[in-house]
Amino acid sequence: MLTETFSGTLAAIRPLDDEAIAAARALQARLTKPPGSLGALEMLAVRMAGLAGACPPPIPQPAALAIFAGDHGVHAQGVTPWPQEVTAQMVANFLAGGAVVNAFARQCGASVTVVDVGVKATLDPADGLELRKVRPGTRDLSAGPAMTREEALQAIEVGIDIAQQLVDGGAKVLLTGDMGIANTTPSAALIAAFTHADPASVTGLGTGIDSETHARKVAVVTSAVVALHAEDPVDILAAVGGLEHAALVGYILRAAALRVPVIIDGVIAASAALAAAALAPASTSAMIAGHRSAEPGAGVALGYLELEPLVDLGLRLGEGTGAVLALPIVASAVRVLHEVATFDSAGVAHK
């Protein structure tokens, strides 16, 4: 049974506004440029108008990035050479402003909030850190469900609450971020489960593992997906997902309910987006694919969601880096509708 907060979020998600879409298309046709000359940016701006129910839509600034952090019991299966302690160490790095995503966020003017939804270590309170731990890491998904349904729902509600908090604080666009050593393994399992793709085809190299480790990772993902008999999206999430994945699901769904765009980062966020779409198909209207991750599962997930990524740079870092890099593109697309002159207002002849 879903909680009142979760049910209310799902009920608030609606399709794009047709009148605003029509108005944005008509405005695009009157601007001082050849029709279609801005390519995918034109459709992006039109979609943002439909999401906001207004033309032009609000410029997506200020921006807020939430990095959801959690550990994974499947780490015990040797799916990554990185020690589990790195999750907590990277949280400290984010809070100190020393990670790649911090540099990108400063360049783009995005705020950074780190959320402990399931880090194994006990973290001390700090500025910029939300202590929302559901449990200290998931269970080993290769031996049974990673979470109970109740734990998955609790993590989803963490994401809902963080999204609401950031929008209440003034954010006009939300960005997804994540941190969790071994989290590409549950991501691959989620993608295979929701898209019915071959587990081997969606299981990548993560942080750069060798062929032996990759084979072990593929075997773990395949076994978990074969053993999965759940059909309900929350049950699938609980069985093979992570706490940060579940929180991202809530975060994405709340953004959609609030009609605020949410920029999806890499394979972890894309796998969570699949669960969000399974719960509320119309939530994809709020999703913007920030980039095409080098992880093969990301491309499969985005293709399933029919989302075209804005950036393709071979990134596979995570943290929210691709989402932050895409932010100026999204803002520029919307700003065109606000600031570019029409042929009539500029006195420019057109065919």
Legacy VTK file of the C-alpha trace (Angstrom):
# vtk DataFile Version 3.0
C-alpha trace
ASCII
DATASET POLYDATA
POINTS 351 float
0.000 0.000 0.000
1.328 3.428 -0.989
1.641 6.233 1.536
-0.486 9.354 1.277
2.524 11.462 0.233
3.496 9.018 -2.507
-0.084 8.565 -3.729
-0.604 12.326 -3.781
2.549 12.788 -5.830
1.433 10.218 -8.402
-2.047 11.767 -8.605
-0.590 15.227 -9.291
1.361 14.127 -12.378
-0.386 15.211 -15.572
0.420 15.253 -19.303
1.850 18.325 -21.004
-0.445 21.300 -21.599
-1.579 21.289 -25.250
-2.394 25.002 -25.387
1.037 26.007 -24.109
2.677 23.621 -26.584
0.727 25.177 -29.464
1.628 28.684 -28.307
5.323 27.800 -28.059
5.337 26.260 -31.529
3.652 29.339 -32.957
6.180 31.595 -31.215
9.099 29.529 -32.515
7.768 30.056 -36.038
7.762 33.848 -35.593
11.298 34.209 -34.194
14.109 35.669 -36.288
15.630 32.399 -37.427
14.852 29.795 -40.068
12.252 27.293 -38.843
13.891 24.293 -37.205
17.358 25.854 -37.279
17.886 25.244 -33.553
17.206 21.541 -33.980
16.412 19.638 -30.797
16.501 22.843 -28.738
13.256 24.008 -30.313
11.348 20.903 -29.263
12.943 21.085 -25.827
11.690 24.649 -25.334
8.238 23.649 -26.584
8.178 20.739 -24.141
9.199 23.015 -21.273
6.280 25.298 -22.160
3.942 22.313 -22.075
5.302 21.259 -18.698
4.911 24.729 -17.197
1.552 25.331 -18.880
2.831 28.716 -20.014
4.559 30.271 -22.993
7.260 31.244 -22.538
8.017 28.840 -19.676
10.063 29.986 -16.678
13.805 30.167 -17.304
15.231 27.159 -15.405
17.241 29.116 -12.872
18.187 28.748 -10.091
19.153 25.089 -10.406
19.507 22.570 -7.593
21.476 19.318 -7.699
20.739 16.575 -5.176
23.338 13.811 -4.800
21.738 10.747 -3.208
24.302 8.466 -1.559
23.992 4.840 -0.536
25.964 1.623 -0.224
25.235 -1.810 -1.661
25.350 -5.301 -0.206
26.186 -6.712 -3.641
29.626 -5.141 -3.215
30.516 -8.383 -1.395
30.296 -10.245 -4.716
33.399 -8.521 -6.080
31.635 -6.492 -8.780
34.029 -3.554 -8.326
37.616 -3.180 -7.130
36.803 0.022 -5.237
36.437 -0.329 -1.445
33.019 0.449 -0.009
34.515 3.140 2.240
34.886 5.355 -0.821
31.171 6.181 -0.720
31.487 7.999 2.609
34.825 9.495 1.584
33.289 10.942 -1.569
30.397 12.363 0.427
32.994 14.249 2.461
34.626 15.384 -0.778
31.301 16.695 -2.115
30.711 18.595 1.111
34.212 20.103 0.907
33.557 21.183 -2.672
36.381 19.080 -4.087
34.664 16.725 -6.529
34.309 17.162 -10.284
30.598 17.812 -9.929
31.318 20.631 -7.467
33.534 22.341 -10.039
30.884 21.934 -12.733
28.151 23.186 -10.384
30.147 26.303 -9.510
30.652 26.994 -13.214
26.904 26.650 -13.882
25.640 28.250 -10.683
23.839 25.170 -9.364
23.469 24.473 -5.660
24.615 21.084 -4.339
22.801 19.104 -1.653
24.097 15.705 -0.546
21.581 13.231 0.853
22.626 10.234 2.956
19.814 7.829 2.185
21.825 4.668 2.784
25.555 5.140 3.388
26.944 2.273 5.448
29.072 4.540 7.625
27.592 6.899 10.197
28.014 10.456 8.929
28.281 13.532 11.111
25.968 16.484 10.504
27.378 19.065 8.093
26.270 22.015 6.033
24.830 20.815 2.751
24.203 17.290 4.058
20.745 15.822 4.600
20.832 12.873 7.002
17.915 10.740 5.769
19.358 7.234 6.147
16.767 4.497 5.647
19.260 1.746 6.471
23.077 1.428 6.310
23.328 0.040 2.781
21.182 -2.477 0.978
21.285 -6.231 1.371
23.061 -8.344 -1.233
20.695 -8.490 -4.210
22.359 -11.705 -5.374
21.130 -13.489 -2.236
17.642 -12.005 -1.951
15.783 -8.688 -2.095
18.061 -5.678 -1.629
15.366 -3.900 0.378
11.972 -4.613 1.849
9.061 -2.915 0.125
8.688 -0.666 3.170
12.345 0.417 2.944
11.981 1.168 -0.758
8.887 3.251 -0.082
10.670 5.101 2.707
13.563 5.921 0.373
11.137 7.083 -2.330
9.606 9.442 0.216
13.058 10.829 1.021
13.399 11.775 -2.642
9.916 13.290 -2.725
10.692 15.376 0.328
14.069 16.599 -0.982
12.538 17.648 -4.306
9.775 19.536 -2.522
12.296 21.182 -0.200
14.483 22.376 -3.081
11.558 23.725 -5.100
10.157 25.450 -2.015
13.610 27.007 -1.682
13.312 28.550 -5.140
14.725 25.950 -7.542
13.239 26.136 -11.038
15.015 22.994 -12.281
16.210 19.900 -10.441
19.274 17.843 -11.332
19.915 14.227 -10.377
23.134 13.095 -8.729
24.260 9.902 -7.043
27.110 8.269 -5.160
27.442 4.631 -4.216
30.269 2.195 -4.827
28.893 -0.781 -6.827
25.726 1.079 -7.809
26.052 0.336 -11.527
25.269 -3.309 -10.695
21.733 -2.645 -9.368
21.331 -0.079 -12.153
21.956 -2.773 -14.762
19.524 -5.106 -12.998
16.820 -2.423 -12.933
17.319 -1.609 -16.607
17.149 -5.269 -17.603
14.058 -5.779 -15.445
12.111 -2.787 -16.758
13.129 -2.964 -20.436
13.455 -6.773 -20.698
16.862 -6.275 -22.309
19.527 -8.960 -22.098
21.331 -8.372 -18.769
24.718 -8.793 -20.443
23.912 -6.018 -22.933
23.156 -3.451 -20.217
25.960 -4.317 -17.787
28.956 -2.079 -18.362
32.418 -1.520 -16.963
31.346 0.971 -14.296
34.457 2.588 -12.851
36.679 0.705 -15.290
36.748 -2.946 -14.216
38.745 -5.722 -15.864
37.203 -8.505 -17.958
37.131 -11.013 -15.097
35.291 -8.612 -12.808
32.925 -7.688 -15.632
32.062 -11.336 -16.222
31.327 -11.742 -12.509
29.169 -8.609 -12.583
27.205 -9.870 -15.600
26.613 -13.192 -13.841
25.348 -11.438 -10.713
22.990 -9.188 -12.680
21.715 -12.067 -14.818
21.053 -14.266 -11.797
19.198 -11.491 -9.975
16.996 -10.699 -12.966
16.226 -14.375 -13.652
15.205 -14.833 -10.018
12.981 -11.735 -10.126
9.275 -12.520 -10.210
7.888 -9.154 -9.138
5.758 -7.065 -11.512
4.945 -4.049 -9.352
7.522 -1.276 -9.951
8.124 -0.730 -6.235
8.668 -4.443 -5.687
11.155 -4.564 -8.582
12.955 -1.570 -7.116
13.071 -3.224 -3.700
14.346 -6.500 -5.098
17.270 -5.325 -7.231
17.633 -1.574 -6.729
19.519 0.647 -4.323
18.444 3.162 -1.732
19.758 6.019 -3.882
17.823 4.621 -6.850
14.611 4.601 -4.832
15.228 8.134 -3.591
15.844 9.275 -7.162
12.507 7.760 -8.166
10.737 9.920 -5.597
12.780 12.957 -6.572
11.896 12.577 -10.264
8.223 11.931 -9.553
7.915 14.952 -7.271
9.551 17.165 -9.891
6.963 15.952 -12.403
4.127 16.536 -9.938
5.366 20.091 -9.341
5.767 20.590 -13.120
9.453 21.399 -12.668
11.947 19.988 -15.198
14.375 17.390 -13.912
17.647 16.755 -15.738
18.594 13.083 -15.684
22.306 12.322 -15.307
23.783 8.923 -16.180
22.992 5.240 -15.855
21.956 5.344 -12.190
19.434 8.135 -12.751
18.279 6.574 -16.024
17.526 3.299 -14.256
15.570 5.194 -11.609
13.730 7.085 -14.353
12.499 3.749 -15.707
10.910 2.957 -12.349
9.400 6.446 -12.174
7.919 6.043 -15.655
6.508 2.626 -14.749
4.750 4.220 -11.774
3.590 7.338 -13.661
4.050 7.269 -17.455
3.360 11.008 -17.749
6.385 11.731 -15.537
8.618 11.402 -18.615
7.296 14.802 -19.714
9.360 16.415 -16.951
12.518 14.410 -17.718
15.413 15.822 -19.735
18.232 13.446 -20.622
21.350 15.403 -19.755
23.819 13.153 -21.533
24.455 9.741 -23.044
26.599 7.858 -20.555
29.294 5.493 -21.794
27.534 2.794 -19.755
25.543 0.678 -22.267
22.522 0.417 -20.017
22.025 4.180 -20.073
21.427 4.222 -23.808
18.976 1.322 -23.528
17.086 3.073 -20.734
16.902 6.416 -22.525
15.779 4.717 -25.719
13.028 2.916 -23.818
11.931 6.235 -22.294
12.165 7.929 -25.728
14.492 10.588 -24.348
17.219 12.029 -26.573
20.339 13.055 -24.628
21.633 16.594 -25.043
25.337 15.789 -24.603
27.409 12.809 -25.732
30.960 13.093 -24.400
31.691 9.541 -23.303
31.194 10.425 -19.629
30.868 7.666 -17.015
31.651 9.462 -13.773
28.194 9.907 -12.314
27.774 12.343 -9.382
25.436 14.448 -11.558
28.213 15.703 -13.842
26.352 15.142 -17.107
23.186 16.739 -15.772
25.081 19.853 -14.683
26.856 20.134 -18.040
23.478 20.018 -19.788
22.005 22.778 -17.629
23.193 25.767 -19.750
21.786 24.072 -22.857
18.370 23.701 -21.252
18.416 27.292 -19.999
19.497 28.583 -23.407
16.674 26.730 -25.154
14.093 28.378 -22.895
15.752 31.803 -23.002
15.248 31.872 -26.772
11.492 32.065 -26.211
11.965 34.976 -23.802
14.523 37.119 -25.601
14.729 36.472 -29.335
12.837 39.041 -31.415
10.042 38.095 -33.757
10.242 38.991 -37.454
7.558 41.648 -36.969
9.079 43.265 -33.868
12.557 43.386 -35.408
11.375 44.544 -38.814
13.013 41.545 -40.490
11.468 40.180 -43.660
10.707 36.461 -43.806
9.365 34.081 -46.366
LINES 1 352
351 0 1 2 3 4 5 6 7 8 9 10 11 12 13 14 15 16 17 18 19 20 21 22 23 24 25 26 27 28 29 30 31 32 33 34 35 36 37 38 39 40 41 42 43 44 45 46 47 48 49 50 51 52 53 54 55 56 57 58 59 60 61 62 63 64 65 66 67 68 69 70 71 72 73 74 75 76 77 78 79 80 81 82 83 84 85 86 87 88 89 90 91 92 93 94 95 96 97 98 99 100 101 102 103 104 105 106 107 108 109 110 111 112 113 114 115 116 117 118 119 120 121 122 123 124 125 126 127 128 129 130 131 132 133 134 135 136 137 138 139 140 141 142 143 144 145 146 147 148 149 150 151 152 153 154 155 156 157 158 159 160 161 162 163 164 165 166 167 168 169 170 171 172 173 174 175 176 177 178 179 180 181 182 183 184 185 186 187 188 189 190 191 192 193 194 195 196 197 198 199 200 201 202 203 204 205 206 207 208 209 210 211 212 213 214 215 216 217 218 219 220 221 222 223 224 225 226 227 228 229 230 231 232 233 234 235 236 237 238 239 240 241 242 243 244 245 246 247 248 249 250 251 252 253 254 255 256 257 258 259 260 261 262 263 264 265 266 267 268 269 270 271 272 273 274 275 276 277 278 279 280 281 282 283 284 285 286 287 288 289 290 291 292 293 294 295 296 297 298 299 300 301 302 303 304 305 306 307 308 309 310 311 312 313 314 315 316 317 318 319 320 321 322 323 324 325 326 327 328 329 330 331 332 333 334 335 336 337 338 339 340 341 342 343 344 345 346 347 348 349 350
